[in-house]
Amino acid sequence: MNPRPIGVFDSGIGGLTVVRELLHQLPHESLVYFGDTARVPYGNKSPETVRRYSREIAGYLLGQDVKMIVVACNTASAHALEDLQRACAVPVEGVVGPGARAAARHTRTGRIGVIGTAGTMASGAYARAIRAGAPEAYVVERACPLFVPLVEEGWLDHPATKLIAHEYLDPLTDERIDTLVLGCTHYPLLRKVIGAVMGPGVTLVDSAEATAAVVVERLQERGLLGAPSGNGIDHFFVTDSSDRFREVGSRFLGREIERLEQVDLTE
Ligand code: DGL
């Protein structure tokens, strides 16, 4: 039994969708969440910059004595996962691999769509990971950059969101995909709108959900699970003032955020 916390990081608030799944699947574990709210978004930054930010955050989490690091940000997973796995002495898991494997399992026709930030799509990380499990798969990727600000605005069911969803997703319906990966932290909150545009014949794969299941497996394999009687303590760190994080974050998390602290990574 290992009582140390699991470290989770994201460019900002979005990674709380992964935390929500982790809390659901691992209610007894303690979590340390790091949201880089001062430097968000990562989705339109260069791979080098995202790797540098990710290394800084992983260093901070290791300083919190975490037993594992979960890269909840799809863009950081796409650009920095291997780098972090080489550099860190604890297991590091990202969201791309679990999401891609879940899609490869779900597809019946082998035609898979992936949506995410411009950076995640440009990296081709999802397409590579899907083809690793399903070499014959036809993968079509589409960046949907406006979804992130719409979600943060709380416009989950707004007419503007529906209009933009059609603009982004109609070309994917023409591709006759049967599975669509929600390859960005924010997109699970748009599940209803995305599902309505794609229609009932398309399975939506939530990378956050798939990742939490893989984290459980990794902890089990390595004997790192916490005590089943433990009552998990959650601690949240952000790099910019925390009011907005608290407010919007509760929506992502589905409950109040209690222990929240602002930190300076340059110190
Ligand atoms: N967390 C990012 C992701 O999942 C979305 C927000 C951003 O661009 O930083 O790719």
Residues whose N, C-alpha, C, O or C-beta is under 5 A from the ligand:
A	BS01	DGL	S11 G14 V40 P41 Y42 G43 N44 A72 C73 N74 T75 T117 V148 G183 C184 T185
